[in-house]
């Protein structure tokens, strides 16, 4: 289950960011995952508590947003949404497309608990 190693790397990144800001805790972690990222969101949700135990993010809420698959056509230049196994241009039907989103795994936002000034 590579989702556990992804969660461990996420916790390392979140911990580093929290330390840079002097945070005392992490309230919410927002991820954006594309359908082509090779990550299963349910498995990631299941692995998250294991990776977060004993860290500043132990009680954090993990919020996962699914990113749309978008392509740009190299024939007509149109940008359009596409399907997982059908990366065709919606404007002209060409198969000559380039993926512009849908394969990402991004830390989109982070809500930290900061000490009182």
Backbone as numpy.savetxt, mean C-alpha at the origin, in Angstrom:
# Nx Ny Nz CAx CAy CAz Cx Cy Cz
4.48 -17.46 3.73 3.63 -16.28 3.73 4.52 -15.04 3.73
4.74 -14.46 2.56 5.61 -13.29 2.50 4.94 -12.04 3.05
3.63 -12.08 3.31 2.94 -10.94 3.90 3.50 -10.61 5.28
3.95 -11.63 6.03 4.55 -11.37 7.34 5.83 -10.56 7.19
6.67 -10.92 6.24 7.91 -10.16 6.04 7.60 -8.75 5.55
6.55 -8.58 4.77 6.14 -7.25 4.34 5.69 -6.43 5.54
4.93 -7.05 6.44 4.49 -6.36 7.66 5.68 -5.99 8.54
6.65 -6.87 8.65 7.83 -6.57 9.45 8.59 -5.38 8.88
8.73 -5.33 7.55 9.39 -4.19 6.92 8.57 -2.92 7.11
7.24 -3.03 7.03 6.36 -1.89 7.26 6.54 -1.36 8.68
6.57 -2.25 9.66 6.75 -1.83 11.06 8.10 -1.15 11.24
9.14 -1.64 10.59 10.45 -0.99 10.67 10.37 0.43 10.13
9.71 0.60 8.98 9.57 1.92 8.38 8.75 2.84 9.27
7.63 2.35 9.78 6.77 3.14 10.65 7.51 3.53 11.93
8.25 2.61 12.51 9.01 2.88 13.73 10.06 3.96 13.48
10.73 3.90 12.34 11.74 4.90 11.99 11.10 6.28 11.84
9.96 6.35 11.16 9.26 7.62 10.98 8.78 8.16 12.32
8.23 7.29 13.15 7.76 7.70 14.48 8.90 8.26 15.31
10.06 7.62 15.26 11.23 8.09 16.01 11.69 9.46 15.50
11.67 9.65 14.19 12.07 10.94 13.61 11.19 12.08 14.10
9.93 11.78 14.40 8.99 12.81 14.85 8.80 12.81 16.37
9.53 11.98 17.08 9.41 11.91 18.52 8.07 11.39 18.99
7.44 10.54 18.22 6.11 10.01 18.55 6.19 9.01 19.69
5.11 8.97 20.46 5.02 7.99 21.55 4.15 6.80 21.17
3.50 6.88 20.01 2.66 5.79 19.55 2.21 6.01 18.13
1.62 4.97 17.56 1.08 5.03 16.20 -0.40 4.68 16.29
-1.24 5.58 15.79 -2.69 5.39 15.86 -3.24 4.67 14.63
-2.73 5.03 13.46 -3.32 4.53 12.21 -2.23 4.44 11.15
-2.27 3.34 10.40 -1.35 3.14 9.28 -2.21 2.92 8.04
-2.03 3.78 7.05 -2.78 3.67 5.81 -1.90 3.16 4.68
-2.32 2.07 4.07 -1.60 1.49 2.95 -2.43 1.59 1.69
-1.75 1.73 0.55 -2.41 1.66 -0.76 -1.79 0.49 -1.49
-2.64 -0.49 -1.84 -2.15 -1.71 -2.48 -2.87 -1.89 -3.81
-2.10 -2.05 -4.86 -2.66 -2.32 -6.18 -2.92 -3.80 -6.36
-3.89 -4.15 -7.19 -4.21 -5.56 -7.44 -3.06 -6.35 -8.05
-2.11 -5.67 -8.65 -0.97 -6.34 -9.28 0.28 -6.32 -8.41
0.14 -5.95 -7.14 1.29 -5.85 -6.23 1.79 -7.21 -5.76
0.97 -8.23 -5.90 1.38 -9.55 -5.44 1.22 -9.74 -3.95
0.36 -8.92 -3.34 0.12 -8.97 -1.90 -1.37 -9.21 -1.67
-1.67 -10.15 -0.80 -3.07 -10.44 -0.45 -3.45 -9.64 0.79
-4.37 -8.68 0.65 -4.76 -7.82 1.76 -5.25 -8.61 2.98
-6.08 -9.67 2.83 -6.52 -10.42 4.01 -5.34 -11.06 4.77
-4.37 -11.57 4.04 -3.20 -12.16 4.69 -2.36 -11.09 5.38
-2.28 -9.91 4.76 -1.55 -8.79 5.36 -2.22 -8.37 6.66
-3.55 -8.28 6.65 -4.29 -7.93 7.88 -4.05 -8.97 8.98
-3.98 -10.22 8.59 -3.76 -11.30 9.56 -2.33 -11.25 10.13
-1.36 -10.92 9.30 0.04 -10.90 9.72 0.40 -9.65 10.52
-0.34 -8.57 10.31 0.00 -7.29 10.94 0.11 -7.36 12.46
-0.87 -7.93 13.18 -0.75 -7.97 14.65 0.49 -8.73 15.12
0.88 -9.76 14.38 2.08 -10.52 14.75 3.33 -9.65 14.64
3.42 -8.89 13.56 4.59 -8.04 13.34 4.61 -6.84 14.27
3.43 -6.35 14.64 3.35 -5.12 15.44 3.48 -5.35 16.94
3.37 -6.58 17.40 3.43 -6.88 18.83 4.73 -6.35 19.43
4.58 -5.58 20.52 5.74 -5.05 21.24 6.35 -3.81 20.62
5.67 -3.21 19.62 6.18 -2.01 18.97 5.26 -0.83 19.24
5.67 0.35 18.80 4.81 1.54 18.93 3.51 1.39 18.15
3.50 0.48 17.18 2.32 0.29 16.33 1.43 -0.86 16.80
1.67 -1.35 18.00 0.95 -2.53 18.48 -0.57 -2.35 18.46
-1.05 -1.15 18.79 -2.50 -0.91 18.83 -2.99 -0.12 17.63
-2.13 0.07 16.64 -2.50 0.87 15.47 -3.55 0.18 14.61
-4.38 1.00 14.01 -5.38 0.50 13.06 -4.70 0.44 11.69
-4.82 -0.69 11.03 -4.29 -0.85 9.68 -5.43 -0.65 8.69
-5.31 0.38 7.85 -6.33 0.70 6.86 -5.73 0.45 5.48
-6.38 -0.42 4.71 -5.87 -0.78 3.39 -6.82 -0.27 2.32
-6.28 0.53 1.41 -7.03 1.08 0.28 -6.54 0.36 -0.98
-7.47 -0.04 -1.83 -7.10 -0.70 -3.07 -6.93 0.35 -4.17
-5.78 0.33 -4.82 -5.51 1.26 -5.92 -6.06 0.67 -7.22
-6.49 1.55 -8.10 -7.01 1.13 -9.40 -5.87 0.80 -10.35
-6.15 -0.10 -11.27 -5.19 -0.39 -12.33 -5.42 0.64 -13.43
-4.37 1.40 -13.76 -4.46 2.40 -14.82 -3.32 2.18 -15.81
-3.65 2.36 -17.07 -2.66 2.21 -18.14 -2.67 3.45 -19.03
-1.57 3.65 -19.71 -1.51 4.67 -20.76 -1.20 3.94 -22.06
-1.92 4.31 -23.09 -1.79 3.65 -24.39 -0.62 4.27 -25.17
0.26 3.43 -25.68 1.37 3.95 -26.49 0.94 4.22 -27.93
-0.25 3.77 -28.32 -0.77 4.06 -29.66 -1.52 5.39 -29.71
-2.50 5.57 -28.83 -3.33 6.78 -28.90 -3.05 7.78 -27.77
-2.30 7.36 -26.74 -1.94 8.27 -25.65 -2.98 8.40 -24.55
-4.09 7.70 -24.67 -5.17 7.79 -23.67 -4.77 7.07 -22.38
-5.22 7.64 -21.27 -5.09 6.97 -19.96 -6.44 6.38 -19.63
-6.43 5.15 -19.11 -7.71 4.52 -18.77 -7.51 3.46 -17.71
-8.62 3.07 -17.10 -8.58 1.96 -16.16 -8.54 0.66 -16.94
-7.97 -0.36 -16.31 -7.88 -1.66 -16.96 -8.19 -2.74 -15.94
-8.33 -3.95 -16.42 -8.60 -5.10 -15.57 -7.32 -5.89 -15.34
-7.31 -6.70 -14.31 -6.11 -7.44 -13.92 -5.51 -8.23 -15.08
-6.28 -8.98 -15.77 -5.75 -9.81 -16.85 -6.08 -9.25 -18.24
-6.35 -7.97 -18.29 -6.74 -7.35 -19.56 -6.28 -5.89 -19.55
-5.00 -5.68 -19.76 -4.42 -4.35 -19.70 -4.53 -3.65 -21.06
-5.75 -3.53 -21.54 -6.02 -2.92 -22.84 -6.44 -1.47 -22.68
-6.19 -0.69 -23.72 -6.63 0.70 -23.76 -8.15 0.73 -23.88
-8.80 1.48 -23.01 -10.27 1.58 -23.06 -10.73 2.46 -24.22
-9.84 3.31 -24.73 -10.22 4.21 -25.81 -10.15 3.54 -27.19
-9.03 2.85 -27.46 -8.86 2.30 -28.81 -8.74 0.77 -28.84
-8.65 0.14 -27.66 -8.57 -1.31 -27.59 -7.18 -1.90 -27.79
-6.18 -1.05 -27.93 -4.82 -1.52 -28.17 -4.27 -2.28 -26.97
-3.44 -3.26 -27.25 -2.75 -3.99 -26.19 -1.40 -3.33 -25.86
-1.04 -2.30 -26.63 0.25 -1.61 -26.42 0.06 -0.53 -25.35
0.05 -0.98 -24.11 -0.15 -0.08 -22.98 1.02 -0.19 -22.01
1.14 0.83 -21.20 2.14 0.86 -20.14 1.40 1.08 -18.82
1.72 0.29 -17.85 1.08 0.38 -16.54 1.53 1.65 -15.83
0.57 2.44 -15.34 0.93 3.64 -14.57 0.51 3.54 -13.11
-0.39 2.64 -12.78 -0.71 2.35 -11.38 -1.42 1.01 -11.30
-1.36 0.44 -10.12 -2.00 -0.85 -9.90 -1.05 -1.91 -9.37
0.25 -1.61 -9.38 1.23 -2.56 -8.85 1.93 -2.03 -7.61
1.40 -0.96 -7.04 2.06 -0.32 -5.92 1.69 -0.94 -4.57
2.62 -0.80 -3.64 2.41 -1.11 -2.23 3.03 0.06 -1.50
2.19 1.02 -1.10 2.67 2.28 -0.55 2.16 2.53 0.85
3.03 3.10 1.67 2.62 3.64 2.95 2.03 5.00 2.62
0.70 5.09 2.57 0.01 6.30 2.11 -0.06 7.37 3.19
-0.34 6.96 4.43 -0.40 7.93 5.51 -0.18 7.25 6.85
0.12 8.07 7.82 0.47 7.59 9.15 -0.03 8.60 10.16
-0.76 8.14 11.17 -1.20 9.02 12.25 -0.43 8.63 13.50
0.29 9.60 14.05 1.16 9.37 15.20 0.61 10.04 16.44
0.97 9.51 17.58 0.69 10.16 18.86 1.95 10.91 19.26
1.81 12.22 19.41 2.97 13.05 19.78 2.82 13.48 21.23
3.95 13.62 21.92 3.88 14.07 23.32 3.39 15.50 23.40
2.80 15.86 24.54 2.35 17.24 24.74 3.57 18.15 24.79
3.42 19.36 24.20 4.57 20.29 24.16 4.98 20.80 25.50
